[in-house]
């Protein structure tokens, strides 16, 4: 199945952008190995690759159980499209051009996506995690970020300020190589771990990256009363239709020091809007039990929860209680 999807993606990219980044790997994956096949690289080539310094590496994790099969498949397929790409001096890489349109025609599967700060089903869900992991690695490698947009709310898999949302063809992640030598992109996704790293031919810069919360934006709470035909809610409980997630304003600072002593400092502020909490209660429920509707209280500390709607994904601690300040560097990557 995955080999077939690789071939579909490769063929579709040939038709739309004129190249097939996954075609060789797809053919290798789907064809039996030949006993007399030529070695993929000469000893000299292998030695050259061995001395390339790794400029930066970034890793995120994803669910890969049966429930999340579609999303995991999409993460792995998009990672394969990125793997092996190289960028010459002054050249720019477009995530949308490399990965292609996230449709069934390109081999992608249906999975949850973020739409207007709410969870919905769509084809290609999970590719934003690949874009975000690539973006974080590129920041730490000292590459220039030509185009990047943050998500509309905090992500569950990466720190705010490091994420990158992508929507084909409108929203893209574009990375430029400011170096005098080539850079090489690598990506591996398997068994719930996505690893992206970038190698270069020249010297490695020193990069520090800081993400700091400068403002917390509380979410609002909406109360809906169960009506005729709705799933009933016991009188003293609530049903969560959508979990509230606070919003944040985050300042990201990057300092890049190159081998020749030049220093580049960049500051960017991203805003992640709050996600409204929606609770369903019985017609006789007293809303005053909740107190301040603009707070960020967990409703389960006030009144028992009868259950969650199918689309109500519980937020993670990374979304609810992120660290005020996080500092990263590429010294050990």
C-alpha positions in Angstrom: 0.0 0.0 0.0 2.7 2.5 1.0 4.8 1.6 -2.1 1.8 2.2 -4.3 1.2 5.6 -2.7 4.9 6.5 -3.3 4.4 5.7 -7.0 1.2 7.7 -7.1 2.9 10.7 -5.5 5.9 10.5 -7.8 3.8 10.3 -10.9 1.6 13.2 -9.8 4.6 15.4 -9.1 6.0 14.6 -12.6 2.7 15.9 -14.1 2.5 19.0 -12.0 6.0 20.2 -11.2 8.1 18.4 -13.7 10.1 16.2 -11.4 9.7 13.0 -9.4 11.4 13.2 -6.0 10.1 9.9 -4.8 10.2 7.9 -8.0 13.5 6.2 -7.4 12.6 5.2 -3.8 9.2 4.2 -4.9 10.6 1.9 -7.6 13.0 0.4 -5.1 10.3 -0.2 -2.5 8.0 -1.9 -5.0 10.5 -4.0 -7.0 12.4 -7.1 -5.9 16.1 -6.6 -5.2 18.5 -7.8 -7.9 21.4 -9.8 -6.7 23.7 -8.2 -9.2 22.5 -4.6 -8.6 25.1 -1.9 -8.7 26.1 -0.2 -5.5 24.2 3.0 -4.9 27.4 5.1 -4.4 31.1 4.7 -4.9 33.5 4.5 -1.9 34.7 8.1 -2.7 31.1 9.4 -2.7 30.3 7.6 0.6 33.5 9.1 2.1 32.5 12.6 1.0 29.0 12.2 2.5 30.5 10.9 5.8 32.4 14.1 6.4 29.4 16.5 5.8 28.6 18.2 9.1 25.1 18.0 10.4 24.0 21.6 10.7 20.9 20.9 12.8 18.4 18.2 13.7 14.9 18.3 15.1 12.6 15.5 16.2 8.8 15.3 16.9 6.6 12.3 17.7 3.2 11.2 16.3 0.6 8.6 17.2 0.8 5.5 15.0 -1.8 3.2 16.4 -4.8 1.9 14.3 -6.9 4.9 15.2 -4.3 7.3 13.8 -3.2 5.2 10.8 -4.2 7.7 8.1 -2.3 10.6 9.8 0.7 8.5 10.5 0.7 7.3 6.8 0.6 10.9 5.6 3.5 12.0 7.9 5.6 9.2 6.6 4.7 9.9 2.9 5.5 13.6 3.2 8.8 12.8 5.0 9.9 10.6 2.2 9.2 13.4 -0.3 11.6 15.7 1.7 14.3 13.1 2.2 17.2 13.4 -0.1 16.6 17.0 -1.4 19.5 19.3 -1.8 19.7 23.1 -2.1 22.4 25.0 -3.8 23.8 28.4 -2.7 21.0 31.0 -2.9 18.4 28.4 -3.9 14.9 28.1 -2.4 13.0 25.0 -1.4 9.1 25.1 -1.5 7.4 22.5 0.7 4.3 22.5 -1.5 6.4 21.9 -4.7 8.3 19.1 -3.1 5.4 17.3 -1.3 2.7 18.1 -3.8 -1.0 18.5 -3.4 -2.5 16.7 -0.4 -5.1 14.7 -2.2 -5.9 11.0 -2.8 -4.5 11.4 -6.3 -1.1 12.1 -4.7 -1.5 9.1 -2.4 -2.5 10.9 0.8 -5.2 9.5 3.2 -8.0 11.1 5.2 -7.1 12.2 8.7 -7.9 15.0 11.1 -6.9 18.5 10.1 -7.1 22.0 11.7 -9.7 24.2 10.1 -10.7 27.6 11.6 -9.1 26.5 15.0 -11.4 23.4 15.0 -10.7 19.8 14.3 -12.2 18.4 11.1 -11.5 15.5 8.7 -9.5 16.2 5.5 -7.1 14.5 3.2 -3.4 14.9 4.0 -3.7 15.6 7.7 -0.3 15.2 9.3 1.7 17.0 6.6 1.8 20.1 8.8 3.8 18.2 11.3 6.4 17.4 8.7 6.5 21.1 7.7 6.8 22.2 11.3 9.7 19.7 12.0 11.4 20.8 8.9 10.9 24.5 9.8 12.4 24.0 13.3 15.5 22.1 11.8 15.9 24.9 9.2 15.8 27.6 11.9 18.5 25.8 13.9 20.6 25.2 10.7 20.7 28.9 10.0 18.7 28.8 6.8 16.6 31.8 5.7 12.9 31.5 6.2 11.3 33.0 3.1 7.7 32.1 3.8 6.1 30.5 6.8 2.8 30.9 8.7 2.0 29.7 12.2 -1.1 27.6 13.1 -4.2 29.3 14.3 -3.8 27.7 17.7 -1.0 25.9 19.6 0.0 22.6 18.2 0.1 19.4 20.2 3.5 18.2 18.8 5.8 21.2 18.7 6.6 24.4 20.6 4.9 27.6 19.6 7.1 29.7 17.3 8.6 26.6 15.7 5.5 25.3 13.9 4.5 25.9 10.3 1.1 25.4 8.7 0.9 24.5 5.0 -2.2 24.5 2.8 -1.8 23.6 -0.9 -1.4 25.9 -2.9 -2.1 29.0 -0.8 0.1 28.6 2.3 3.7 27.4 1.8 6.9 26.9 3.7 9.8 28.2 1.8 13.5 27.9 2.9 16.4 29.6 1.3 20.0 28.5 1.5 22.1 31.6 2.4 25.4 29.7 2.4 28.1 29.4 -0.2 27.8 25.6 -0.2 25.0 23.1 -0.7 22.8 21.8 2.0 21.1 18.4 2.1 17.8 17.5 3.7 17.1 14.2 5.4 13.8 13.0 6.9 12.8 9.7 8.5 9.4 8.8 9.9 8.7 5.4 11.5 7.0 4.0 14.5 5.9 7.3 15.8 9.1 9.3 15.5 9.8 12.0 12.9 13.4 13.0 12.5 14.6 15.8 10.2 18.2 16.8 9.9 20.1 19.1 7.5 23.7 18.5 6.4 26.1 21.0 4.8 29.4 21.0 2.9 31.0 24.0 4.7 31.3 24.9 8.4 28.5 24.8 10.8 27.1 28.0 12.2 26.3 28.6 15.9 22.6 29.1 16.3 20.5 29.8 19.4 16.7 29.9 19.3 14.4 31.3 22.1 10.6 31.0 22.2 9.1 33.1 25.0 5.4 33.6 25.9 4.8 37.3 26.2 1.0 37.2 26.7 -1.6 34.6 27.6 -5.1 34.9 26.0 -7.9 33.2 28.0 -10.5 31.2 26.1 -14.2 31.8 26.3 -16.9 29.3 27.3 -20.1 28.6 25.5 -23.0 26.7 27.0 -25.5 24.8 24.9 -28.6 23.1 26.3 -29.5 19.7 25.0 -32.7 19.8 23.0 -35.1 17.3 21.6 -33.4 14.8 19.4 -29.9 15.6 21.0 -28.0 13.0 22.9 -29.3 13.3 26.5 -27.1 14.8 29.3 -27.7 13.9 32.9 -28.9 16.8 35.0 -25.7 17.4 37.1 -23.1 16.7 34.3 -21.8 18.3 31.1 -20.8 16.9 27.8 -17.7 18.5 26.1 -18.4 19.4 22.5 -15.1 21.3 22.1 -12.3 21.7 24.6 -11.1 25.2 25.3 -7.4 26.0 24.6 -5.9 29.4 25.7 -4.2 31.6 23.2 -0.7 33.0 23.4 1.5 35.7 21.9 5.0 34.2 21.5 8.3 36.0 20.7 10.8 34.0 18.9 14.4 35.2 18.8 17.1 33.6 16.6 20.8 34.5 16.8 23.0 33.0 14.0 26.8 33.3 14.3 28.7 32.2 11.2 32.3 30.9 11.0 33.6 34.3 9.7 32.3 36.0 12.9 29.2 37.6 11.4 26.1 37.7 13.6 22.5 37.8 12.5 19.7 38.4 15.0 16.0 38.0 14.1 12.9 38.6 16.3 9.4 37.5 15.3 6.1 37.6 17.3 3.4 34.9 16.5 -0.1 35.0 17.9 -2.1 31.9 18.5 -5.8 32.7 19.1 -7.8 31.0 21.9 -10.1 28.2 21.1 -13.6 28.5 22.5 -14.8 25.8 24.9 -18.3 24.4 24.1 -20.2 22.5 26.8 -23.6 20.8 26.4 -25.8 20.7 29.5 -29.3 19.6 30.5 -32.1 22.2 30.1 -32.3 22.5 33.9 -28.6 23.0 34.5 -27.5 26.1 36.5 -24.8 27.9 34.5 -23.8 29.9 37.6 -21.9 26.8 38.8 -19.2 27.6 36.3 -18.3 31.0 37.7 -16.2 33.2 35.4 -17.0 32.1 31.8 -13.8 33.7 30.5 -11.5 31.6 32.8 -9.5 28.6 31.8 -10.9 26.2 34.4 -11.1 22.5 33.6 -14.9 21.9 33.7 -14.2 18.5 35.3 -13.0 20.3 38.5 -16.4 22.0 38.8 -18.9 19.4 37.6 -18.6 15.8 36.4 -18.2 15.3 32.6 -20.6 12.9 31.1 -18.5 12.4 28.0 -16.8 14.0 25.0 -18.1 14.4 21.5 -16.3 12.4 18.8 -14.6 15.5 17.5 -13.6 16.9 20.9 -9.9 16.0 21.0 -8.4 16.6 24.5 -5.6 19.2 24.4 -2.1 18.3 25.6 -0.1 20.0 28.3 2.0 21.6 25.5 -1.2 23.4 24.5 -2.6 24.2 27.9 0.4 24.8 30.1 3.5 25.5 28.0 6.7 26.6 29.5 7.1 30.4 29.6 10.5 30.3 28.0 12.3 27.6 25.9 15.9 28.0 24.5 17.4 25.6 21.9 20.7 25.5 20.1 22.4 23.4 17.4 25.5 22.6 19.4 24.6 18.9 19.9 22.6 18.3 16.8 
